[in-house]
Amino acid sequence: MPSSLAPDQDLYFWVEGARLRYRDAGSGSAVLLIHGWTLDLDMWEPQVEALAGSFRVIRLDRRGFGLSSGRPALTDDVADVQALCRHLALKHVSVVGMSQGARVAARLAAIEPDLLSCIVLDGPPASIAGTPGSGDGDVPLAEFRSLVRAGGMDAFRSAWSRHALVQLRTSDPRARELLSRMIARYRGEDLQQPPVNPIESCDSPALGSIRKPVLVIGGALDIESRRNAAEAIARKLPFAKQRVVPDAGHLANLDNPQAYNALLLGFLEQHAGAPPSEAP
């Protein structure tokens, strides 16, 4: 069902007791954008105009993030994406997942491959590769939970804003304002109380079972663990390409949107909308 919405506006749907925000712009083959931790669907603002000229661009606030209600739970994220696709009557979709959102995309590809035309994993964590002992140690969640208990969300936001993963390489004030707004909006429900499904304990997807076209993308200036993870994941996926965004850190889509969008468009124009069969 093509989108009939010209403006990119807030929309909501209910699933399993949560009211989830999404946005829907453009027309054509559907592309679903899934944000990372502490962020929300607004992170994709630099991509919407570029993609919506050729595709139907759908963005979702994962439960507990942005303006979506509910408690954050990584395993529920996959069911929420499936529910959104049913809500919009999407028979197949291309999925772009950033950082923690890449975990959602990879799990979805392993669980319901027939839904997906292709997948983009942006700045994925090492845990996706399933390497023994590879957690997401570059995000010290236990320390952040202790910090929230001791000093509240302001203390966390101050510490997180200094973390290497959220350091912007661009001087564009619009990108900086956007990032600040998203972090300020993050409620930290997964830090303030025991998480429903701790991200540290979630199983990694069986990468070898993902037989779709995959683009593994990341910033050239991302932290070493994420660069290494991208290389490892690309090696394990049978139909993967790896590309690097120059002059960009972990938030590559904000740091260098022109180069990022060009890589996305090139991949999506080749694979989005294709029948969800195995890659050749």
HELIX and SHEET records of a PDB file:
HELIX    1   1 LEU A   41  TRP A   44  5                                   4    
HELIX    2   2 GLU A   45  ALA A   52  1                                   8    
HELIX    3   3 LEU A   74  HIS A   87  1                                  14    
HELIX    4   4 GLN A  100  ILE A  111  1                                  12    
HELIX    5   5 PRO A  113  LEU A  115  5                                   3    
HELIX    6   6 ALA A  126  ALA A  129  5                                   4    
HELIX    7   7 LEU A  141  TRP A  160  1                                  20    
HELIX    8   8 ALA A  164  VAL A  166  5                                   3    
HELIX    9   9 PRO A  173  ARG A  185  1                                  13    
HELIX   10  10 GLU A  189  GLN A  192  1                                   4    
HELIX   11  11 ILE A  199  SER A  201  5                                   3    
HELIX   12  12 LEU A  207  SER A  209  5                                   3    
HELIX   13  13 GLU A  224  LYS A  236  1                                  13    
HELIX   14  14 ALA A  252  ASP A  255  1                                   4    
HELIX   15  15 PRO A  257  HIS A  271  1                                  15    
SHEET    1   A 8 LEU A  11  VAL A  15  0                                        
SHEET    2   A 8 ALA A  18  ALA A  25 -1                                        
SHEET    3   A 8 ARG A  56  LEU A  60 -1                                        
SHEET    4   A 8 ALA A  30  ILE A  34  1                                        
SHEET    5   A 8 VAL A  93  MET A  98  1                                        
SHEET    6   A 8 LEU A 116  ASP A 122  1                                        
SHEET    7   A 8 VAL A 214  GLY A 219  1                                        
SHEET    8   A 8 ALA A 240  VAL A 245  1                                        
END                                                                             
